């Protein structure tokens, strides 16, 4: 069982930056893919970004060019740098782990709240 703990959320004005962190209880180097998801008020949880063991990244269209996902396997941590925050980025952000190629995200954190103000 992999435990994931997110941190770094908070209140930020539109246009500001925030960095979210996701600390894993085991070596992230052993986890094929790490991802960030979010659930905006009144909406379903949605994909934000992912990164594989080979550092291949993928982004949801609305965050591409503003958000950057990275992983530090020496620290067993995954980051999400969020620049140029918009009001619509307000959400509960979750970290997730997909341990095997061709699998699914089966480990989830409890989330960290990001609120963007005007």
Secondary structure, DSSP 8 states (H G I E B T S, - for coil): ---EEEE--EEEETT--EEEEEEESS-GGG-SEEEEEEE-TTS-EEEEEEEETT--EEE-GGGBTTEEEEEETTTTEEEEEE-S--GGG-EEEEEEEE-STT----EE---EEEEEE-
